[in-house]
Amino acid sequence: MFPKTIDLLLYGFSWVMITIIGTGHIFRISEQIAFAIKHIWPDAVLVELDGARYKAMTAPPEKTDEAPKIYKRAAEYQEKMAAEYGTIPGSELITAVNAGEMIGSAVLFIDKNAGNEMERVWKEMPMGEKIRYRMSNVKDRFFSKKETVEETLEEFAEDEEKYIEEMRKKFPTLVRILVDERNDHMAAKIREASESYKNIVVVIGDGHVHAVSKMLESYEIRTIRLRDLMNKERMDSIRAELWTHTGERDES
């Protein structure tokens, strides 16, 4: 799964390895992500963040009503569910930034402005879709629990494309703007980064991994999925391979 250092010599400067780590913003997975980044030791870490969102997550909170209501409601839901897992929404993304900086990697933000995109969703949604979204949001805010989230994860893992297409039928505007267009944008940012960096780690929401990987299939791609990060046996296997890879690198 993880290449030996000698591959760099065999492929030369045209060789690019891209490791895509799929995350979930409400789960306690920061330690696993930090471990992976530190042992892959990439030239660059690309993170599903934009500058404004990063500032909002790391600077002292400011009281403001400028954020769109749809954005605030989504944030409230994430905060509620993250609390059930004993973490803070998006903490794994901040961990990725910190881990990259710690080992001297370039850190690049590759997402669109989250607030702007959520505002676009609401403006472009037809009334029927808005009503469906509001009903779904109320259900999530008041009735979702850990068990509900984990059932959804299992359903997604069983058939990702089917799950996205079913979401598209219910919320076509939301999926177009928050999934399809962001997939295109992030894939383009990764291609751009590959012109300067040869060993890249990309940390993005797990729902983007399949589509983005397909867009980058001309590159050497490996993936670590959310289900791997959250499963002890799978994560132990990944740790063992990363330890081996680190040992080979240190001996070279």
C-alpha positions in Angstrom: 0.0 0.0 0.0 2.8 2.4 0.9 5.7 2.8 -1.6 9.3 2.4 -0.7 11.6 5.4 -0.8 13.5 3.7 -3.8 10.3 4.5 -5.9 11.4 8.1 -5.9 14.6 7.2 -7.6 12.9 4.9 -10.1 10.3 7.4 -11.1 12.3 10.5 -10.9 10.9 14.0 -10.6 7.9 13.2 -12.8 6.5 10.8 -10.1 3.8 12.0 -7.9 2.2 10.1 -5.0 -1.1 11.5 -3.7 -2.5 10.1 -0.4 -6.2 11.0 0.1 -7.5 10.7 3.7 -11.2 10.8 4.0 -12.5 12.3 7.2 -15.7 13.1 9.0 -15.9 16.5 10.7 -17.7 15.3 13.8 -15.6 12.3 14.8 -12.7 11.9 17.1 -10.0 11.0 14.6 -7.4 13.7 15.0 -4.8 11.3 16.4 -5.1 8.9 13.5 -4.7 11.7 11.0 -1.7 13.2 12.8 0.0 9.8 12.8 -0.6 9.2 9.1 0.8 12.6 8.1 3.9 12.4 10.3 4.8 8.9 9.0 4.0 9.6 5.3 6.1 12.8 5.7 4.7 14.6 2.7 6.1 17.6 0.9 2.6 19.2 1.1 -0.6 18.8 3.1 -3.7 19.9 1.3 -6.7 20.5 3.5 -10.5 20.9 2.9 -10.5 24.4 4.3 -10.6 28.0 3.1 -8.8 31.0 4.7 -12.0 32.4 6.3 -13.1 29.1 7.7 -9.6 28.4 9.1 -9.6 31.8 10.8 -13.0 31.2 12.3 -11.9 27.9 13.7 -8.7 29.1 15.2 -9.2 32.7 16.2 -11.2 33.8 19.3 -14.9 33.7 18.5 -16.5 36.8 17.3 -20.2 37.6 17.8 -21.6 38.2 14.4 -24.9 37.7 12.5 -23.3 37.8 9.1 -23.2 34.1 8.4 -26.2 32.8 6.4 -28.8 31.0 8.4 -28.3 27.8 6.4 -24.6 27.9 7.4 -25.5 28.5 11.1 -27.9 25.6 11.2 -25.5 23.2 9.6 -22.8 24.4 12.1 -25.2 23.9 15.1 -26.0 20.3 13.9 -22.2 19.5 13.6 -21.6 21.0 17.1 -24.3 18.8 18.6 -23.1 15.6 17.0 -19.4 16.3 17.6 -20.2 16.8 21.3 -21.6 13.2 21.3 -18.2 12.1 20.2 -16.3 14.3 22.6 -14.7 16.5 20.0 -15.1 19.8 18.1 -16.4 20.0 14.5 -13.5 20.1 12.1 -10.8 19.5 14.7 -9.3 16.9 12.5 -8.7 19.5 9.8 -6.9 21.8 12.2 -4.8 18.7 13.3 -3.9 18.1 9.7 -2.7 21.7 9.4 -0.7 21.5 12.6 0.8 18.1 11.8 1.9 19.4 8.4 3.5 22.5 9.8 5.2 20.4 12.5 7.1 18.3 10.0 7.9 21.2 7.6 5.4 20.4 4.9 3.7 23.1 2.8 0.1 23.5 4.0 -2.4 24.5 1.3 -6.2 25.2 1.7 -8.1 23.8 -1.3 -11.7 24.4 -0.5 -14.1 27.2 -1.7 -15.3 29.7 0.8 -17.8 27.7 2.9 -20.0 30.6 3.9 -20.3 31.8 0.3 -21.2 28.4 -1.0 -23.8 27.8 1.6 -25.4 31.2 0.8 -25.4 30.2 -2.9 -27.2 27.0 -2.1 -30.0 28.8 -0.3 -30.3 31.4 -3.0 -30.4 28.9 -5.8 -32.7 26.3 -4.2 -36.2 26.2 -5.5 -39.0 26.4 -2.9 -39.7 22.7 -2.9 -36.1 21.8 -2.2 -36.0 24.5 0.6 -39.0 22.9 2.3 -37.4 19.4 2.1 -34.2 20.8 3.4 -35.8 22.5 6.3 -37.8 19.4 7.3 -34.6 17.3 7.1 -32.7 19.9 9.2 -35.3 19.9 11.9 -35.3 16.1 12.0 -31.4 16.1 12.3 -31.3 18.8 14.9 -33.8 17.2 17.3 -33.7 13.5 16.6 -30.2 12.5 15.3 -28.0 10.5 17.7 -24.7 8.7 17.4 -26.5 5.6 16.3 -28.3 7.5 13.5 -25.0 8.9 12.2 -23.3 5.5 12.3 -26.2 3.9 10.4 -25.8 6.6 7.8 -22.1 5.9 7.5 -22.7 2.2 7.0 -25.3 3.0 4.3 -22.9 5.3 2.6 -20.0 2.8 2.7 -22.1 0.1 1.2 -22.7 2.0 -2.1 -21.3 5.5 -2.2 -22.5 6.4 -5.7 -26.0 5.2 -5.0 -26.1 7.2 -1.7 -25.0 10.4 -3.5 -27.5 9.9 -6.3 -30.3 9.4 -3.8 -29.2 12.7 -2.1 -29.1 14.3 -5.5 -32.8 13.4 -6.1 -33.8 15.0 -2.9 -31.5 18.0 -2.9 -30.1 18.6 -6.4 -29.0 22.2 -5.8 -27.2 21.3 -2.6 -25.4 18.3 -4.1 -24.4 20.3 -7.2 -22.9 23.2 -5.3 -21.5 21.5 -2.1 -20.5 18.2 -3.7 -20.0 18.3 -7.5 -18.6 21.8 -7.8 -16.3 21.4 -4.8 -15.1 18.1 -6.1 -14.1 19.8 -9.3 -12.5 22.7 -7.4 -10.5 20.5 -5.0 -9.3 18.2 -7.8 -8.0 21.2 -9.8 -6.2 22.5 -6.7 -4.6 19.1 -6.2 -3.4 19.0 -9.8 -2.0 22.5 -9.4 -0.1 21.4 -6.3 1.3 18.3 -8.1 3.3 20.7 -10.3 5.4 21.7 -7.3 5.1 18.8 -4.8 5.7 15.1 -5.4 4.5 13.5 -2.1 1.1 15.0 -1.2 -1.4 14.2 1.5 -4.9 15.5 0.9 -7.3 15.6 3.9 -10.9 16.0 2.8 -14.4 14.9 3.8 -14.9 11.2 3.1 -17.9 12.0 0.8 -15.5 13.6 -1.6 -12.8 10.9 -1.8 -14.3 8.6 -4.4 -15.1 11.3 -7.0 -11.9 13.3 -6.5 -9.8 10.1 -6.8 -11.5 9.3 -10.1 -10.7 12.8 -11.4 -7.1 12.1 -10.5 -6.8 8.6 -11.8 -3.8 9.5 -14.0 -1.8 10.0 -10.8 -0.5 7.4 -8.3 -3.4 7.5 -5.7 -3.8 5.7 -2.4 -6.7 6.3 0.0 -7.3 6.0 3.7 -11.0 6.2 4.3 -13.1 7.3 7.3 -14.1 3.7 7.9 -10.4 2.8 8.2 -9.7 5.6 10.7 -12.6 4.6 12.9 -12.0 0.8 12.8 -9.2 -0.3 15.3 -8.2 -3.4 13.3 -7.9 -1.5 10.0 -6.1 1.4 11.7 -3.6 -1.0 13.3 -2.9 -2.4 9.9 -2.3 1.1 8.5 -0.1 2.0 11.5 2.0 -1.1 10.9 2.5 -0.3 7.2 3.4 3.3 8.0 5.9 2.2 10.6 7.5 0.0 8.0 7.6 2.8 5.5 9.2 5.1 8.0 11.8 2.5 8.9 12.7 2.1 5.2 13.0 5.8 4.7 15.2 6.3 7.8 17.6 3.5 6.6 17.9 5.0 3.1 
